[in-house]
Amino acid sequence: MNDLIARGFWGPRQESPEVIADKLVALLADLDKVVGESLPWSSHHLPGKLLAEPVNALQVISDAFRDNTDAPQLGINQVYEARGARVGELRISMSVGGYSDSPKLHNTFLVRWSGAELGALAGPVLRRLVAAWDPDWAAVTSRSLMNAMAEVQPRGTPGPKVGYLTYLSEGRAQVLPGGLGKHLRELENGGVVIGSGEDDGFLSEDEVGAFARDLKSSAAFAAIPTSRSKF
């Protein structure tokens, strides 16, 4: 496992450039706290300027919205990168601000990182992603895990996917089947994180497969959201 990916998904949510820029800047500050250093996030749309500066973040986001004249209802796509002493390379990919009623639309936010302390950062990064973007579901995974689970959790199918750690929003958490108590961590927003409490809180690959099989028919993992306007 060379890197980890924290990714969150939600449905139609129209947001202004100002709101998105504020969320982004707040998350970048939180990631600095998690990593223990100031990460020099940058965008190729604004070379030479630090994205963590609110004025720069707002410019990048505003420019993206301005340029998206063909399909504003689909939101904007952005990629940002940084390199840290502790975590090596980091990458953020996001598709946000989309508000189309199309069932194929989903807003996403992804943080990918590599380095020597992959697992130690997983829980904190996931919680901060959830706090910033309020997704319907989110997970910490890796390309190797997604490949291993491809038959149980086919890529591109709707509904949550189980990862090493998995977040479910409040509505989904309320309809989880019983008997999962020792695997659940409740969050202040009413959602839960599914994790084993072992190996930095990760589920093992075998546990991921077992949960995916057991929960895919659960209302908590239904493709149709159980609360709010989420994917």
N, C-alpha and C positions, 0 to 999 in steps of 0.2 A: 504494500500500500504506500504509494509515493505521495499522495495528496488526499485531501478530504474536501468535500463539497457540502456546504449548507445551502439549501434551496427552499424557498417558500412560494406558494401559489395562492392566488385569490381571483375572484371573478370581476365583473364590471365595477369600476370605481373611477369616476371622473375626478381628477385632482388638478389643481393649478400648478404652474411651474414653481410658484413660491412655496407651496406646501411640499412638493416633492423635493425641492432643494433643501428645505429645512429638515426634512426627514433624513436626507442623505448626509448632511453635515453632522447631524446628531449621531447617526450611526458611525460615521468615520471617527468621531471623537470617542465613542464607546469602544470601537475596535482598537484605538490607541491604548485605552486602559487595559483591555484584555491582553494585548500583546506586550505592553510595558514599554512602548516607545512610540514616537511620533512617526507615523507612516507617511511617506511622501506620495500620496495618491495623485495621479495625473490623468489627463484625458488628451488623446491626440487631437481633439478639436480645440484645445486651448494649451498648446505647448509652452512649457516653461513656467506655468503657473500652478500653484498647489490647489487641488480641488477642495481641500478642507477649509479654505477661506470662503465664507458665505457668499461674498460677491462673485467669486469665480464659479462656485457651484451653480448659483442662480443664472449666470451668463450661459453656461453650458446647457443647462436644462431649458432655459428660455429660447436659446438658439435652436435647439432640437424641436421644440414645439412650433416655432415659427417656420422651420423648414418642412414640417410635416403637413403640407397643405392637401395632399391627395386623400389621406385617410386619417383625419385627426381622431376619429372614434377608436382607432386601434392603439393610441398612445405613442410612446417613444421608446426607442431601443438605445441603450448606452453601454459602453464597456470602459472600465477604469482599471488601472494597474498600479501596483506598488511593490517595493522590495524592502524587506526588513531584515535586521540582523538575527532575529530569533526565529522567524517563520519563513524566511526565503521569499519566494514569489507569492504574491496575492493578486487575485483578479476578481472584479465585480462585474457581473453582467445583469442588466435589468431591462425588463419590458414593463413599463408602468404607465398609469394614466389612461388605460384603455377602458372604454365604457360601452362598447358595442354589445347588443343583446345576442350576438352570435354564440351558440353553445361551444364553438371552437375557441372563443377568446379566453385566455387566462393571463392575468398579470403575473409576472415572476420576478423574483430577486434572488440572485445566486452569489455566494462568496466561496471562492476556491483558494486553498492555501496549501503550501508545502513547507517542510522543515522538520526539525528534530522533535518537536513537541506537538505533533498532530492531534493526538487524542486529548491532551490537556486543554486545548483551546475549543474543542468541539461543543461542549455544553454551553460555555459562555458566549460563543459566537451565535449559536442557535437562539439562545434566549434574547440576545440583543437584536437579532434579525426579527424575531417575533414582536418584540416591544416596539420596534420602529415601524414595521409595515403591516402588522395585524393580519397575517395571512390566514386563510382557511385551513391550510395544513402546511407543514414544513418538515424537513428531514435532513439529517447529516448522513451522507452516503459517500461512495467512491465509485469510480468507473468499474473497478473489479467487482464490487458488490452488485452493482446494477447488471453487469454481465452474468454474474452467478445466479441472479434472481430473474433473468429474462423470461423464463417459462412461467414462473409463478406470477410475476409482475411485469407483463409486457410493456415496453416503452410506448408512450403515446396514448395509452388507454386512460380514461378519466378516473378521478377518485384518488385518494391518498395512496402513497407507496411507503412501505415500511423501510426504514433505514437503520443504521447503528443506533441512532436516536430519532424519534419521530414525534413531532408536535401535532396535536389536533386542537382546533378551536373549541370554544365552550359548547356550542351546539353538538358537535361531533363527540366530544368527551362525555356528554350526558347520556349518549346512547351506546356507549361501549358495553360489551357484555361483562358480566361479573367475573370474579376470580383473577383479576389482573393487578390487584392492589400492590403487590410487592414490586411490580414492574413500572408503576406509575409515579410521576412526580407532578404534583399540582402546582400550577402557576397562579399568580395574583389575578390574572385576567380571566380566570375560570377555565382556561385550557389546561391540557396535560402534556407531559413529555413521557413517552414510553421508552424506558431504558432499564438495563438489568442491574445497575449499581456495581458492576464488575468491569475491570479493564477500562477505567475512565468513564464508567457508566454505559458502555456500549453493550448492545446485544451482540451475541456471536452470530456468525453467518448461519449456523443451524437454527438459532432462535429467530433470526429475521425470517427465514423460510417458513418456520412453524407459525409465527405470528401472521405472516402474509396469507398463508393458507386458511388459518382460522378466522381471520378478520375480513377477508375480501367479500364475504357475503353479509357482513354486519352492516347495520344502518350507519354506523360511525364511518364506514369506508365507502358509503354510497357515492355514486357520481354526482347525484343531485345534492346540493348543499343543505345542511340541516339548520343553518341559521345565517342571517344577514345576506348580503349580496356577494357571495363568495363562490369560488370554484370548488 
